[in-house]
Amino acid sequence: MSKQAFEGILLGLEEALAHTRGNATAAARVVRVAVKPADVKTARKKVGLSRDAFARAFGLSPATLRKWENGEREPTGAARVLLTIINREPEAALRAIR
């Protein structure tokens, strides 16, 4: 099964669950964010940290961070959200962890 097919099924299930709970608009608030390798590097550079320092600060494995930046792997789940926040609001992300 392709990743796109899986995500479509997952979204459908989330919408069905929200509907059965009487809150059909809850699923509409789910946002899928694409994070490219360049975005990972940009996020790190926005906070001015080396790979090791960035990984330590945000609780990531340095090897995983390197693989994301090189395009060998893609961040998923909470990591994807974290990188989006760092990219959009780097100062807020740093304040939150200090």
Secondary structure by P-SEA (a helix, b strand, c coil): ccaaaaaaaaaaaaaaaaaaaccccccccbbbbbbcaaaaaaaaaaacccaaaaaaaacccaaaaaaaaaccccccaaaaaaaaaaaacaaaaaaaac
